[in-house]
């Protein structure tokens, strides 16, 4: 029996990011007035908290279904249960820059016959579709606040650049061909990058793209909906469009900041946008801290629990080539 291995550097990253977040949150509470913030916290009952956690679980579940589908579309035959445990375990590393630590899943999946190139392709397809889904949710209420156009434009430019690389192979074919002929580690690395790009395109055929984006919209819409529920409970009701847009815009700000888990960037943006929407500062700070605990830090907690689960690793199940058809039925 064993648990998933976790490198010392990732343990350090989890500890440091947790300590930094705790310090930032304490500073925010003191800045907004701890007495007023405490009163705002009291408005969040147990039923509301359970609703927030349930909607967060909906987010995780939908994203996992997309992940599992992509792995199987690319030839993996890992069981649902093992894949679920490993996927949730990756959340323990959510607070690494750009969520890059979640790529540790590639190491944990190898004993089950899942090639690293396959899991990395699924990972990149997920990141692109999540980014696009959050961008679409944020744009729904972009007119509600000034100064957000540049953020949406930057996010859209990132998505477009990724789409160009993915869907126009000629853009990368010659550079990859030249670099892959270089001797040593660089040539091998570039060769793997070319394979990952090819497999990522396999996740982004029209049918799979629409399915993945739809799941992403529902997943992130669930978390944004949790934010709306929280604002109602705190006696600072906003329209559903406003709440969804504020939450999604804050997630975009955290993503483009490339800070671990969006720490600092997402929280500051959320507080700022709530105050623009005439939410009192103590309530804005309280709502931001509660939703981050119920989404980001709840995911990290579940990931740590999944990492601690002891299991009997089966013999590798092998790798089957993707099916010939390019579209799912």
C-alpha positions in Angstrom: 0.0 0.0 0.0 1.3 3.5 -0.8 0.3 7.1 -1.3 1.1 9.4 -4.2 4.7 10.6 -4.0 5.1 14.4 -3.4 8.4 16.1 -4.0 9.9 18.2 -1.2 9.7 21.3 -3.3 5.9 20.9 -3.7 5.5 20.4 0.0 7.4 23.6 0.5 5.3 25.4 -2.1 2.1 24.4 -0.3 3.4 25.5 3.1 4.7 28.8 1.8 1.6 29.7 -0.2 -0.6 28.8 2.8 1.4 31.1 5.0 1.4 33.9 2.5 -2.3 33.6 2.0 -3.0 33.7 5.8 -0.8 36.8 6.2 -2.6 38.6 3.3 -6.0 37.7 4.6 -5.1 38.9 8.1 -3.8 42.2 6.6 -7.1 42.6 4.6 -9.2 42.0 7.7 -7.3 44.5 9.8 -7.4 47.1 6.9 -11.2 46.8 6.5 -11.8 46.8 10.3 -11.8 43.4 12.0 -15.0 44.2 14.0 -17.0 45.0 10.8 -15.6 42.1 9.0 -16.5 39.8 11.9 -20.1 41.0 11.7 -20.2 40.3 8.0 -18.9 36.8 8.6 -21.7 36.1 11.0 -24.2 36.5 8.2 -22.9 33.4 6.6 -24.8 30.5 8.1 -24.1 26.8 7.9 -26.6 26.3 5.1 -25.0 28.9 3.0 -21.5 27.4 3.6 -22.7 24.0 2.6 -24.3 25.4 -0.6 -20.9 27.1 -1.5 -19.0 23.8 -0.9 -21.6 21.9 -2.9 -21.3 24.2 -5.9 -17.5 24.1 -5.6 -17.7 20.3 -5.8 -19.9 20.7 -8.9 -17.0 22.6 -10.4 -14.5 20.0 -9.6 -16.7 17.2 -10.8 -17.5 18.7 -14.2 -13.8 19.4 -14.8 -12.9 15.9 -13.8 -15.4 14.4 -16.3 -13.9 16.5 -19.0 -10.4 15.4 -18.0 -11.3 11.7 -17.8 -13.0 11.9 -21.2 -9.9 13.5 -22.8 -7.6 10.8 -21.4 -9.7 8.1 -22.8 -10.1 9.9 -26.1 -6.3 9.9 -26.3 -6.0 6.2 -25.6 -5.8 5.9 -21.8 -7.6 3.1 -20.1 -7.2 4.2 -16.4 -10.2 3.4 -14.3 -12.6 6.1 -13.2 -11.8 5.6 -9.5 -8.0 5.8 -9.8 -8.2 8.8 -12.2 -10.6 10.6 -9.8 -8.2 10.1 -6.9 -5.2 11.4 -8.9 -7.1 14.3 -10.4 -8.3 15.5 -6.9 -4.8 15.0 -5.5 -3.5 17.5 -8.1 -5.6 20.2 -6.4 -3.1 20.1 -3.5 -0.7 21.9 -5.9 -3.2 24.5 -7.1 -1.4 27.3 -5.3 1.7 26.8 -7.5 2.4 29.5 -10.2 0.0 29.0 -13.1 -1.2 25.8 -11.4 1.9 24.2 -12.9 2.3 21.9 -9.9 -0.9 20.1 -11.0 1.3 18.6 -13.8 2.5 16.3 -11.1 -0.5 14.2 -12.1 1.6 13.1 -15.1 4.0 11.4 -12.8 1.3 9.8 -10.7 -0.5 8.5 -13.8 2.5 6.8 -15.4 2.1 3.5 -13.3 -1.4 3.2 -14.9 0.0 3.3 -18.4 -0.8 6.9 -19.1 2.1 8.5 -21.1 3.2 11.9 -19.8 2.6 13.4 -23.3 -1.0 12.3 -23.1 -1.7 13.7 -19.6 0.1 17.0 -20.4 -2.0 17.3 -23.6 -5.2 16.9 -21.5 -3.8 19.4 -19.0 -3.1 22.1 -21.6 -6.5 21.5 -23.3 -8.1 22.0 -19.9 -6.2 25.2 -19.2 -7.1 26.7 -22.5 -10.8 25.8 -22.2 -11.0 27.0 -18.6 -9.3 30.3 -19.6 -11.8 30.8 -22.4 -14.8 29.8 -20.3 -13.8 32.3 -17.6 -13.2 35.0 -20.2 -16.7 34.5 -21.6 -18.2 34.7 -18.1 -16.3 37.9 -17.3 -17.3 39.6 -20.6 -21.0 39.2 -19.7 -20.7 42.2 -17.4 -17.7 44.0 -18.7 -19.7 47.2 -19.1 -20.4 47.3 -15.4 -17.0 48.8 -14.5 -14.3 50.9 -16.2 -10.8 49.9 -16.9 -11.5 46.3 -17.4 -11.4 46.3 -21.2 -7.6 46.0 -21.3 -7.7 42.9 -19.1 -10.3 41.2 -21.3 -8.3 42.2 -24.4 -5.2 40.7 -22.9 -7.0 37.5 -22.0 -8.6 37.3 -25.4 -5.1 37.8 -27.0 -3.7 34.9 -25.0 -6.6 32.6 -26.0 -6.2 33.6 -29.7 -2.4 33.0 -29.6 -3.0 29.5 -28.1 -5.6 28.7 -30.7 -3.3 29.8 -33.5 -0.6 27.5 -32.2 -3.0 24.6 -31.9 -5.1 24.9 -35.0 -2.5 26.1 -37.5 0.3 23.5 -37.4 2.3 25.4 -40.0 3.0 28.1 -37.3 5.1 25.7 -35.3 6.1 23.0 -37.8 9.3 24.6 -39.0 10.6 25.8 -35.7 9.9 22.5 -34.0 11.5 20.6 -36.9 14.7 22.7 -36.7 15.0 22.5 -32.9 14.1 18.8 -32.7 17.2 18.0 -34.8 19.5 19.6 -32.2 21.5 17.0 -30.3 21.1 16.3 -26.7 18.3 17.2 -24.2 17.0 20.2 -26.2 16.2 18.0 -29.3 14.4 15.4 -27.1 12.4 18.1 -25.3 11.3 19.8 -28.5 10.3 16.4 -29.9 8.1 15.8 -26.9 6.6 19.3 -27.2 5.6 18.5 -30.8 3.9 15.3 -29.6 2.1 17.2 -26.9 0.8 19.8 -29.4 -0.4 17.0 -31.7 -2.2 15.3 -28.9 -3.7 18.6 -27.6 -5.2 19.1 -31.0 -6.8 15.7 -30.6 -8.6 17.1 -27.6 -9.7 20.2 -29.5 -11.5 18.8 -32.5 -14.8 20.6 -33.0 -17.0 18.2 -31.2 -14.6 17.7 -28.3 -13.9 21.5 -28.1 -17.7 22.3 -27.8 -18.2 19.6 -25.2 -15.1 20.7 -23.2 -16.0 24.4 -23.3 -19.6 23.7 -22.3 -18.4 21.7 -19.3 -16.0 24.5 -18.5 -18.7 27.1 -18.6 -21.0 25.1 -16.4 -18.1 24.4 -14.0 -16.9 27.9 -13.5 -20.5 29.2 -13.7 -21.2 27.0 -10.6 -18.5 28.7 -8.6 -19.6 32.1 -9.8 -23.1 31.2 -8.8 -21.8 30.3 -5.4 -20.4 33.9 -5.2 -23.9 35.2 -6.0 -25.5 33.0 -3.3 -22.9 34.3 -0.8 -23.6 38.0 -1.6 -27.3 37.4 -1.0 -26.6 35.8 2.4 -24.4 38.8 3.4 -27.3 41.2 2.7 -25.4 42.8 -0.3 -27.5 41.4 -3.2 -26.2 41.9 -6.7 -27.7 40.7 -10.0 -26.6 37.3 -11.1 -24.8 38.8 -14.1 -22.9 41.2 -11.9 -21.8 38.5 -9.4 -20.8 36.1 -12.2 -18.8 38.8 -14.0 -17.0 40.1 -10.8 -16.0 36.5 -9.8 -14.8 35.6 -13.3 -13.0 38.9 -13.8 -11.2 38.3 -10.5 -10.2 34.8 -11.6 -8.8 36.2 -14.9 -6.8 38.8 -12.9 -5.3 36.1 -10.8 -4.5 33.9 -13.8 -2.7 36.6 -15.8 -0.7 37.6 -12.7 0.9 34.1 -12.7 1.0 34.3 -8.9 0.5 31.0 -7.1 -3.2 30.2 -7.2 -3.8 33.9 -8.2 -3.1 34.8 -4.6 -3.3 38.6 -4.1 -4.4 39.4 -7.6 -7.8 37.6 -7.5 -8.6 38.9 -4.0 -7.6 42.5 -4.6 -9.6 42.6 -7.9 -12.7 41.0 -6.3 -12.6 43.5 -3.4 -12.1 46.4 -5.8 -15.0 45.4 -8.1 -17.4 44.8 -5.2 -16.7 48.3 -3.8 -17.3 49.7 -7.3 -20.7 47.9 -7.1 -21.4 49.8 -3.9 -20.8 46.8 -1.5 -19.4 48.1 1.8 -15.7 47.4 2.2 -16.0 45.1 5.3 -18.6 43.0 3.4 -16.5 43.0 0.2 -13.4 41.7 2.2 -15.5 39.1 4.0 -17.2 37.9 0.9 -13.8 37.6 -0.9 -12.2 35.6 1.9 -15.2 33.3 2.3 -15.5 32.5 -1.4 -11.7 31.9 -1.7 -11.8 29.5 1.2 -14.8 27.7 -0.2 -13.3 27.4 -3.7 -9.5 27.6 -3.8 -8.6 26.4 -0.3 -11.3 23.8 -0.2 -9.8 22.3 -3.4 -6.3 22.3 -1.8 -7.8 20.6 1.3 -9.4 17.9 -0.8 -6.2 17.5 -2.7 -4.2 16.9 0.5 -6.8 14.3 1.6 -6.5 12.5 -1.7 -2.8 12.5 -1.5 -3.0 10.8 1.9 -5.1 8.0 0.7 -3.2 4.7 0.6 -3.9 2.4 -2.3 -2.6 -0.7 -4.0 -1.1 0.3 -7.3 -2.0 -2.2 -10.1 0.3 -3.3 -12.8 0.4 -0.7 -15.7 -2.6 -1.2 -17.9 -0.8 -0.1 -21.1 -1.5 2.5 -23.6 -4.0 2.1 -26.4 -3.7 4.3 -29.5 -6.5 6.8 -30.1 -9.5 5.6 -32.1 -9.4 6.5 -35.8 -12.4 8.8 -35.8 -11.7 12.4 -35.0 -15.1 13.3 -33.6 -16.9 11.9 -30.6 -20.3 10.6 -31.3 
